[in-house]
């Protein structure tokens, strides 16, 4: 009952804010927060689809045409972005799962379906067979970035799994699975914590080593990256049913909870030195909670109950405390 109440309260708050933001954002996309407001931009950065995805979720929950119309108005900009190759990298998964694929699934738009499949093809083309990973940033084969994969990419894989289901072409799912396996072997530590990024020799696929980009240090624990691991491996398990991804998500979830500070709100990096800036990151809490809820359906009742309790705790503290 408490979980249901939390869900309804959170849903109501989210829907109210999304409705208000339709008028505020217009035809632009929120980028980053500036005080109590968002900085807005054109469809050029990796987060633009988060706003579109919120609109589609709101429509799915309410069947209210105001959300659908606002979301549909975004499709043209995503089409232009793909055609003009505007800042496209491994986050093609984020960008087109939450926009074009969502539109296809909720409205049956063939135009949106074809756009999502084209994006999946572009994402699959970033796969590097020497090393078995999807290159994160930069043009494929870039001298500086060609050897890098990052933990965030686990969240981009569903677009590829979906593309196999839609087309029957197994290559999409094979690329996604191979990348998930490589991530489990090189970005995940034995204690369930994660590195942010890892480099391979592009010519041979030989592992070079981990390197952070957004975390505090190469050997620290970036909070949002750890939450991507929880959610991303749970999604991989959802599409494949493989035990290795279930257990990897579970280990990541246990480590996330073990590293939380006493107040339950993660620091931006969970392993900071005393002299570092100790900023909070509630977004990591919410991402982790979503992953835990997804993971709960794959484990026994006792583990599932604990995961749901941990997820509820994370959301309650992040949003309501």
C-alpha positions in Angstrom: 0.0 0.0 0.0 2.8 2.4 0.9 4.6 1.6 -2.4 1.3 2.3 -4.3 0.9 5.6 -2.5 4.5 6.6 -3.3 3.9 5.7 -7.0 0.7 7.7 -7.3 2.2 10.7 -5.5 5.3 10.7 -7.7 3.3 10.1 -10.9 1.0 13.0 -10.1 3.9 15.4 -9.4 5.7 14.3 -12.6 2.6 14.8 -14.8 1.9 18.2 -13.4 5.5 19.3 -14.1 5.6 17.8 -17.6 2.4 19.7 -18.5 3.8 23.0 -17.3 7.0 22.4 -19.1 5.4 22.0 -22.5 4.6 25.7 -22.6 8.0 26.7 -21.1 10.2 24.6 -23.4 8.3 25.2 -26.6 10.2 23.6 -29.5 13.5 23.4 -27.5 14.9 20.8 -25.2 16.2 21.1 -21.6 19.9 20.6 -21.3 21.1 21.4 -17.8 19.8 23.1 -14.7 20.5 26.7 -13.9 19.1 27.4 -10.5 15.4 26.7 -10.7 15.3 26.7 -14.5 16.6 24.6 -17.3 19.0 25.8 -20.0 17.3 25.2 -23.3 18.8 24.2 -26.6 18.1 22.8 -30.1 18.1 19.1 -30.7 21.9 18.8 -30.5 22.9 17.0 -27.3 22.6 13.5 -25.9 19.8 14.3 -23.4 17.2 15.7 -25.8 15.2 12.5 -26.0 14.7 12.5 -22.2 12.2 15.3 -22.6 10.5 13.6 -25.5 10.4 10.3 -23.5 8.8 12.0 -20.6 6.0 13.3 -23.0 5.5 9.7 -24.3 5.3 8.3 -20.8 2.8 10.9 -19.8 0.7 10.1 -22.9 0.9 6.3 -22.1 -0.3 7.0 -18.5 -3.1 9.4 -19.3 -4.1 9.0 -23.0 -4.2 12.8 -23.0 -3.7 14.2 -26.6 -1.8 17.2 -25.3 1.2 15.0 -24.4 1.0 13.1 -27.6 0.9 16.2 -29.8 3.9 17.7 -28.0 5.9 14.5 -28.4 5.0 14.0 -32.1 6.1 17.5 -32.9 9.7 16.4 -32.0 10.0 13.7 -34.6 11.1 16.0 -37.4 14.0 17.3 -35.4 15.2 13.8 -34.6 14.9 12.9 -38.3 16.9 16.0 -39.3 19.5 15.2 -36.7 20.1 11.7 -38.0 20.2 12.8 -41.6 22.7 15.6 -40.8 24.8 13.5 -38.3 24.5 16.1 -35.5 26.5 14.9 -32.5 25.7 11.3 -33.0 27.6 8.6 -31.0 26.6 5.6 -28.9 23.8 7.6 -27.4 21.8 6.9 -30.6 20.1 4.4 -28.3 19.0 7.0 -25.8 18.0 9.4 -28.5 15.8 7.1 -30.7 14.5 4.7 -28.2 12.8 7.4 -26.2 11.6 9.3 -29.3 11.0 7.4 -32.5 10.7 3.9 -31.1 8.3 5.2 -28.3 6.2 6.9 -30.9 6.0 3.8 -33.0 5.0 1.6 -30.1 2.3 4.1 -28.8 0.9 5.3 -32.1 1.9 2.8 -34.8 3.6 5.5 -36.8 5.6 3.8 -39.6 7.6 6.9 -40.1 8.8 6.7 -36.5 9.5 3.0 -36.8 11.7 3.5 -39.9 13.6 6.3 -38.2 14.3 4.1 -35.1 15.5 1.3 -37.3 17.8 3.6 -39.2 19.2 4.8 -35.9 19.7 1.2 -34.8 21.7 0.5 -37.9 24.0 3.5 -37.2 24.5 2.3 -33.6 25.3 -1.2 -34.8 27.9 0.2 -37.2 29.8 1.6 -34.2 30.6 -2.0 -33.1 34.4 -2.7 -33.0 35.1 -6.4 -33.6 38.6 -6.0 -32.3 37.6 -5.9 -28.6 33.9 -6.6 -29.1 32.5 -3.2 -28.0 30.4 -0.3 -29.3 32.7 2.7 -29.6 31.3 5.4 -27.3 32.4 8.8 -28.7 33.8 10.3 -31.8 33.8 9.0 -35.4 34.3 5.3 -35.7 38.1 4.7 -35.7 38.9 8.1 -34.2 42.5 8.1 -33.1 41.7 9.3 -29.6 38.3 7.9 -28.9 38.1 4.8 -31.1 39.1 2.5 -28.3 36.7 3.7 -25.7 33.6 2.1 -24.3 31.7 3.4 -21.4 29.3 2.1 -18.8 26.5 4.4 -20.0 26.2 2.4 -23.2 24.4 -0.4 -21.4 21.3 1.8 -21.6 21.6 2.1 -25.4 21.4 -1.6 -26.1 17.6 -2.0 -26.0 17.3 -0.2 -29.4 19.4 -3.0 -30.9 17.5 -5.8 -29.2 14.3 -4.2 -30.4 15.6 -3.9 -34.0 16.2 -7.6 -34.1 12.7 -8.3 -33.0 11.3 -5.9 -35.6 13.4 -7.1 -38.6 14.5 -10.6 -37.8 18.1 -9.5 -38.4 20.1 -11.2 -35.6 23.1 -8.9 -36.0 21.5 -6.1 -34.0 21.0 -8.4 -31.0 24.4 -10.0 -31.4 26.1 -6.6 -31.3 24.2 -5.7 -28.2 24.9 -9.0 -26.4 28.6 -8.9 -27.2 28.9 -5.4 -25.9 27.1 -6.3 -22.7 29.5 -9.3 -22.2 32.5 -7.1 -22.8 31.2 -4.5 -20.4 30.7 -7.2 -17.7 34.2 -8.3 -18.1 36.1 -5.0 -18.3 34.0 -2.3 -16.8 32.7 -4.2 -13.7 35.0 -5.0 -10.8 34.8 -8.1 -8.7 33.0 -6.3 -5.8 30.2 -5.2 -8.2 31.5 -1.6 -8.6 32.1 -0.1 -12.0 34.7 1.8 -13.9 33.3 4.7 -16.0 35.2 4.0 -19.2 37.7 1.5 -20.6 40.1 1.6 -23.5 41.2 -1.1 -26.0 43.9 -1.1 -28.6 41.9 -0.4 -31.8 44.1 -2.5 -34.0 44.3 -5.6 -31.9 41.5 -5.4 -29.3 44.0 -5.8 -26.5 42.8 -4.3 -23.2 44.6 -1.1 -22.2 42.8 -0.1 -19.0 40.1 2.0 -17.3 39.9 5.7 -17.3 37.2 8.0 -15.9 35.7 11.0 -17.6 32.9 12.1 -15.3 34.0 10.3 -12.0 36.5 11.6 -9.5 39.3 9.2 -10.4 40.0 6.2 -12.6 39.6 3.9 -9.6 36.7 5.6 -7.9 33.0 5.0 -8.3 31.0 7.4 -10.3 27.5 7.2 -8.9 25.4 7.7 -12.1 27.6 5.2 -13.9 26.9 2.6 -11.2 23.2 3.3 -11.6 23.5 2.8 -15.4 25.1 -0.6 -14.6 22.2 -1.7 -12.4 19.6 -0.6 -14.9 21.5 -1.5 -18.1 22.3 -5.1 -17.1 18.7 -5.5 -15.9 17.5 -4.5 -19.4 20.0 -6.9 -21.0 18.6 -9.6 -18.8 15.1 -8.6 -19.9 15.9 -9.0 -23.5 18.1 -12.1 -23.3 17.1 -13.9 -20.1 20.7 -14.6 -19.4 21.7 -15.3 -15.7 25.0 -13.5 -16.1 23.3 -10.2 -16.7 20.8 -10.8 -13.8 23.7 -11.4 -11.4 25.7 -8.5 -12.7 22.8 -6.2 -12.1 22.2 -7.6 -8.7 25.9 -7.2 -7.7 25.9 -3.6 -9.0 22.7 -2.9 -7.0 24.1 -4.3 -3.8 27.3 -2.3 -4.2 25.3 0.9 -4.8 23.4 0.5 -1.6 26.5 -0.4 0.4 28.3 2.8 -0.7 25.5 5.2 0.1 26.2 7.9 2.7 24.2 7.9 5.9 21.5 10.2 4.6 20.7 7.9 1.7 21.4 10.4 -1.1 24.5 9.4 -3.2 27.4 11.7 -3.7 28.3 12.3 -7.4 31.1 9.8 -6.8 30.6 7.2 -4.2 34.4 7.0 -3.4 35.5 10.5 -2.9 38.6 11.7 -1.0 37.8 14.0 2.0 39.1 17.1 0.2 36.9 16.6 -2.9 33.6 18.5 -3.5 30.8 16.5 -2.0 27.9 17.2 -4.3 24.7 15.1 -4.2 23.3 13.3 -7.2 19.6 12.3 -6.7 19.4 11.4 -10.4 21.7 8.4 -9.7 19.2 7.3 -7.0 16.2 7.4 -9.4 18.1 5.6 -12.2 19.2 2.9 -9.7 15.7 2.5 -8.4 14.3 1.9 -11.8 16.9 -0.7 -12.4 16.1 -2.4 -9.2 12.4 -2.6 -9.9 13.2 -4.1 -13.3 15.7 -6.6 -11.8 13.2 -7.7 -9.1 11.1 -9.7 -11.6 14.1 -12.0 -12.3 15.0 -13.0 -8.7 13.4 -15.0 -5.9 10.8 -13.5 -3.7 13.1 -12.6 -0.9 15.6 -10.8 -3.1 12.8 -9.1 -5.0 11.3 -7.8 -1.8 14.6 -6.3 -0.7 15.2 -4.7 -4.1 11.8 -3.1 -4.2 12.3 -1.9 -0.6 15.7 -0.4 -1.5 14.2 1.2 -4.7 11.4 2.8 -2.7 13.8 4.1 -0.2 15.9 5.7 -2.9 12.9 7.4 -4.6 11.4 8.6 -1.4 14.6 10.2 -0.2 15.5 11.6 -3.6 12.1 13.2 -4.4 10.3 13.7 -1.1 12.8 14.4 1.6 
